[in-house]
Amino acid sequence: MGMFSAFFLRVRFLQVDWLLPSRPAHLWTETLAGVEDQLSPQVSQRERTVVSCMMSPLVARLLLLVCLALPLYGVEKYGTCMQGPAGTPGREGNPGTNGIPGTPGIPGRDGLKGEKGECINEIFEEPWRPNYKQCAWNSLNYGIDLGKVADCTFTKLRSDSALRVLFSGSLRLKCKNACCQRWYFTFNGAECTGPLPIESIIYLDQGSPELNSTINIHRTSSVEGLCEGVKAGLVDVAVWVGTCADYPRGDASTGWNSVSRIIIEELPK
C-alpha cells in the first residue's frame, strides 16, 4: 500500500478514537500494534515508523483539528474558490427568428375638430365650341384708293381667345411711276396690336417710257393672320386700303369681276 495507505488507516482510527474517552497507555499500545498488523508486508520500516509517530493521541488530535479547521479558514478568508483567468469570448450566435406579431392596439380617440374651411365654387369649363363666320360679295368691284373696302361683324365669346381672319379677292395696282398700296385689317376701327398688324402690300415700279405703257393686272390675293387681345362681344372686322410708308399711291382696285370674302374664326389660346 505505501505511506499514504498507512495515513488513511490512521485517519480511520482517529475518527473512532476522537469520540471515545481517553485510554490507558497499554490500550494505545495494543491499538497501535493492531494497526501495524493491518499494514501490508510490502510497507517499509520507514513508513511503519511514520505511522507509529502519527499514532500518538495528541498528535492525532492536533492533525485532525488542523484538517477540519483549514477548509473553514479558507472559506472565511476568501469566501469561495480562487477565480481563474477569463476565457476567450465566444463568437456571436445566429440571429433568431421573428417573433409572433402582436395583437392590434386599441384605436385612438377622435382628434380635435378642425377649423371651418372656405367655400370655393368649382368652375367647370365648357367644352370648346367652334365659332366662325363668313361674309362674301360677288363682283365687289371697289375702286377706291384710300378707305374701307368691306366689313363683317362677329360675336366673340371669350376674351382669352384669338381671332383668325382671312380676306380673299382680286387686287390690282397700276401707275406710270413707282407706287405702293397696302390692304390691312382693323378690329373695331383699330389695327391689331397682338402681336402686330395683319396686312398685305403691292408695289409697282414705273413702266417703260419708250412704250408709254402701264400695267393693269388683277390677281386673286389674300390677307390673313391671327390677332390676340380682342375683348369678347361684338367685333367689327373690316378690310381697308391705304398707302405704303414713303411711297406715293397708285390706282387701286379690289374685287374686280370675282367673289370676295372675309372669314372670321375664334380660336382657343
C-alpha positions as CSV (number, residue, x, y, z in Angstrom):
1,M,0.0,0.0,0.0
2,G,2.6,2.7,0.9
3,M,2.9,5.6,3.1
4,F,-0.5,7.1,2.1
5,S,-2.3,3.8,2.9
6,A,-0.9,4.0,6.4
7,F,-2.1,7.6,6.7
8,F,-5.6,6.7,5.7
9,L,-5.8,3.8,8.2
10,R,-4.7,6.2,10.9
11,V,-7.4,8.7,10.0
12,R,-9.9,5.9,10.3
13,F,-8.6,5.1,13.7
14,L,-8.8,8.8,14.7
15,Q,-12.4,9.1,13.5
16,V,-13.3,6.4,16.2
17,D,-10.9,7.5,18.8
18,W,-11.9,11.1,18.8
19,L,-15.3,10.2,20.1
20,L,-14.1,7.8,22.9
21,P,-12.7,8.7,26.3
22,S,-9.0,8.7,27.0
23,R,-7.5,5.3,27.0
24,P,-4.8,3.9,29.2
25,A,-1.3,3.7,27.8
26,H,-1.4,0.0,27.4
27,L,-4.6,0.2,25.3
28,W,-2.9,2.7,22.9
29,T,0.0,0.2,22.6
30,E,-2.4,-2.5,21.7
31,T,-4.2,-0.4,19.2
32,L,-1.0,0.7,17.5
33,A,0.0,-3.0,17.2
34,G,-3.3,-3.8,15.7
35,V,-3.0,-1.1,13.1
36,E,0.6,-2.1,12.2
37,D,-0.6,-5.6,11.7
38,Q,-3.1,-4.3,9.1
39,L,-0.3,-2.8,7.1
40,S,0.8,-4.6,4.0
41,P,4.0,-6.6,4.3
42,Q,5.4,-4.5,1.5
43,V,5.4,-1.4,3.7
44,S,9.0,-0.4,4.6
45,Q,10.3,0.1,8.1
46,R,10.4,3.9,7.5
47,E,6.7,4.0,6.7
48,R,5.9,1.9,9.8
49,T,7.9,4.4,11.9
50,V,5.9,7.3,10.4
51,V,2.6,5.5,11.2
52,S,3.8,4.9,14.8
53,C,4.6,8.5,15.2
54,M,1.2,9.5,13.8
55,M,-0.5,7.2,16.4
56,S,0.3,9.5,19.3
57,P,-3.0,10.6,20.7
58,L,-2.1,14.2,21.0
59,V,-0.5,14.4,17.5
60,A,-3.5,12.6,16.0
61,R,-6.0,15.0,17.6
62,L,-4.0,18.0,16.5
63,L,-3.8,16.7,13.0
64,L,-7.5,16.1,12.8
65,L,-8.2,19.6,14.2
66,V,-5.9,21.1,11.5
67,C,-7.6,19.1,8.8
68,L,-11.0,20.4,9.9
69,A,-10.0,24.0,10.5
70,L,-8.1,24.7,7.3
71,P,-11.1,24.4,5.0
72,L,-13.2,26.7,7.3
73,Y,-10.4,29.2,7.4
74,G,-10.2,29.3,3.6
75,V,-14.0,29.9,3.3
76,E,-13.9,32.6,5.9
77,K,-11.0,34.4,4.3
78,Y,-11.7,34.1,0.6
79,G,-15.4,33.3,0.6
80,T,-15.1,30.9,-2.4
81,C,-12.5,29.3,-4.5
82,M,-10.0,31.5,-6.4
83,Q,-11.2,32.6,-9.8
84,G,-9.1,31.6,-12.8
85,P,-8.3,33.8,-15.9
86,A,-11.2,34.8,-18.2
87,G,-11.6,32.6,-21.2
88,T,-11.7,33.6,-24.9
89,P,-15.0,35.3,-25.8
90,G,-17.3,33.1,-27.9
91,R,-18.5,34.1,-31.4
92,E,-21.9,35.7,-31.9
93,G,-24.8,33.4,-32.4
94,N,-27.1,33.2,-35.4
95,P,-30.0,35.8,-35.5
96,G,-33.1,34.5,-34.0
97,T,-36.4,34.1,-35.9
98,N,-39.0,36.8,-35.9
99,G,-41.5,36.7,-33.1
100,I,-45.2,36.3,-33.4
101,P,-46.9,39.5,-34.4
102,G,-48.6,41.3,-31.6
103,T,-52.3,42.0,-31.3
104,P,-53.6,45.3,-32.8
105,G,-53.6,48.1,-30.4
106,I,-56.6,50.0,-29.1
107,P,-58.0,52.6,-31.6
108,G,-57.1,56.1,-30.7
109,R,-59.6,58.7,-29.7
110,D,-61.0,61.2,-32.2
111,G,-59.0,64.3,-32.8
112,L,-60.0,67.9,-32.3
113,K,-62.5,69.4,-34.7
114,G,-60.8,71.4,-37.4
115,E,-61.5,75.0,-38.4
116,K,-64.2,75.8,-40.9
117,G,-62.8,75.9,-44.4
118,E,-63.5,78.4,-47.1
119,C,-66.2,77.6,-49.6
120,I,-64.8,77.6,-53.2
121,N,-67.1,77.3,-56.1
122,E,-65.6,74.8,-58.6
123,I,-65.5,76.2,-62.1
124,F,-66.3,73.7,-64.8
125,E,-65.1,74.9,-68.2
126,E,-67.4,74.2,-71.0
127,P,-66.1,72.2,-74.0
128,W,-64.8,74.4,-76.8
129,R,-67.4,75.0,-79.5
130,P,-66.5,76.2,-82.9
131,N,-67.3,79.8,-83.5
132,Y,-66.8,81.2,-87.0
133,K,-68.4,83.5,-89.6
134,Q,-68.1,84.2,-93.3
135,C,-69.1,87.3,-95.3
136,A,-68.9,87.2,-99.1
137,W,-69.5,89.5,-102.1
138,N,-69.9,88.8,-105.8
139,S,-68.1,91.2,-108.1
140,L,-67.3,93.8,-105.4
141,N,-65.5,96.0,-107.9
142,Y,-64.5,98.6,-105.4
143,G,-62.1,101.1,-107.0
144,I,-61.2,103.4,-104.1
145,D,-57.5,104.0,-103.3
146,L,-57.9,105.0,-99.6
147,G,-60.6,103.8,-97.1
148,K,-62.7,100.9,-96.0
149,V,-63.3,98.2,-98.6
150,A,-65.6,95.8,-96.8
151,D,-66.6,94.8,-93.2
152,C,-68.1,91.9,-91.3
153,T,-69.4,91.9,-87.7
154,F,-68.6,89.0,-85.4
155,T,-69.6,88.0,-81.9
156,K,-66.6,86.9,-79.9
157,L,-67.4,84.6,-77.0
158,R,-64.2,84.8,-74.8
159,S,-61.7,87.4,-74.0
160,D,-58.8,84.9,-73.7
161,S,-59.2,83.6,-77.3
162,A,-57.7,84.7,-80.6
163,L,-59.3,85.7,-83.9
164,R,-58.2,84.3,-87.2
165,V,-59.2,86.5,-90.1
166,L,-58.9,86.0,-93.9
167,F,-59.7,88.2,-96.9
168,S,-59.6,86.6,-100.3
169,G,-60.3,88.6,-103.5
170,S,-58.9,90.2,-106.6
171,L,-56.4,93.0,-106.1
172,R,-54.9,95.4,-108.6
173,L,-52.5,98.4,-108.7
174,K,-51.4,100.5,-111.7
175,C,-49.4,103.7,-112.1
176,K,-47.0,105.4,-114.6
177,N,-44.4,106.0,-111.9
178,A,-43.4,103.8,-108.9
179,C,-46.2,103.3,-106.4
180,C,-47.3,101.1,-103.5
181,Q,-50.7,100.2,-101.9
182,R,-51.5,98.4,-98.7
183,W,-54.5,96.2,-97.7
184,Y,-55.0,95.6,-93.9
185,F,-57.5,94.5,-91.2
186,T,-59.0,96.6,-88.4
187,F,-60.9,95.4,-85.3
188,N,-63.4,97.9,-84.0
189,G,-61.6,100.6,-86.1
190,A,-58.1,99.8,-84.9
191,E,-55.3,97.7,-86.3
192,C,-54.2,94.6,-84.5
193,T,-51.6,95.0,-81.8
194,G,-51.4,91.4,-80.6
195,P,-48.8,91.0,-81.7
196,L,-48.6,93.1,-85.0
197,P,-50.9,94.4,-87.8
198,I,-52.3,92.0,-90.4
199,E,-51.5,93.3,-93.8
200,S,-50.5,92.7,-97.5
201,I,-48.9,95.1,-100.0
202,I,-48.4,95.5,-103.7
203,Y,-45.5,97.5,-105.1
204,L,-45.2,98.6,-108.8
205,D,-42.2,100.1,-110.5
206,Q,-42.6,102.7,-113.2
207,G,-43.4,101.5,-116.7
208,S,-41.3,101.8,-119.9
209,P,-41.1,105.5,-121.0
210,E,-40.5,104.5,-124.6
211,L,-43.7,102.5,-124.9
212,N,-45.6,104.8,-122.6
213,S,-47.0,101.6,-121.1
214,T,-49.0,101.0,-117.9
215,I,-49.5,97.6,-116.2
216,N,-53.1,96.6,-115.3
217,I,-53.1,93.1,-113.8
218,H,-55.9,91.9,-111.5
219,R,-54.8,88.9,-109.3
220,T,-56.7,87.0,-106.6
221,S,-54.7,87.5,-103.4
222,S,-55.3,87.1,-99.7
223,V,-54.7,88.9,-96.4
224,E,-54.5,86.6,-93.4
225,G,-53.4,86.5,-89.8
226,L,-54.2,85.9,-86.1
227,C,-55.0,88.7,-83.7
228,E,-54.9,88.3,-79.8
229,G,-56.2,90.7,-77.2
230,V,-59.6,91.4,-78.7
231,K,-62.3,91.6,-76.0
232,A,-65.3,89.4,-76.0
233,G,-68.5,90.8,-77.5
234,L,-69.5,92.3,-80.9
235,V,-66.4,93.0,-83.1
236,D,-66.5,95.0,-86.3
237,V,-63.9,93.3,-88.6
238,A,-63.0,95.4,-91.7
239,V,-60.6,95.4,-94.7
240,W,-59.0,98.7,-95.6
241,V,-56.8,100.0,-98.4
242,G,-54.1,102.7,-98.0
243,T,-50.7,103.8,-98.9
244,C,-47.3,102.4,-98.0
245,A,-44.9,104.5,-96.0
246,D,-42.6,106.7,-98.1
247,Y,-44.2,105.7,-101.4
248,P,-46.8,107.5,-103.5
249,R,-50.2,105.9,-104.0
250,G,-51.4,104.4,-107.3
251,D,-54.7,103.4,-108.9
252,A,-56.0,100.5,-106.7
253,S,-58.9,98.2,-107.3
254,T,-60.5,95.4,-105.1
255,G,-62.8,92.5,-106.0
256,W,-62.9,93.0,-109.8
257,N,-65.1,90.6,-111.6
258,S,-64.9,87.8,-108.9
259,V,-66.1,86.7,-105.5
260,S,-64.5,88.3,-102.4
261,R,-64.9,87.1,-98.9
262,I,-63.9,87.7,-95.2
263,I,-63.7,84.6,-92.9
264,I,-63.5,85.1,-89.1
265,E,-62.8,82.3,-86.6
266,E,-62.4,82.3,-82.8
267,L,-59.6,80.0,-81.6
268,P,-58.6,78.9,-78.1
269,K,-55.2,80.0,-76.9
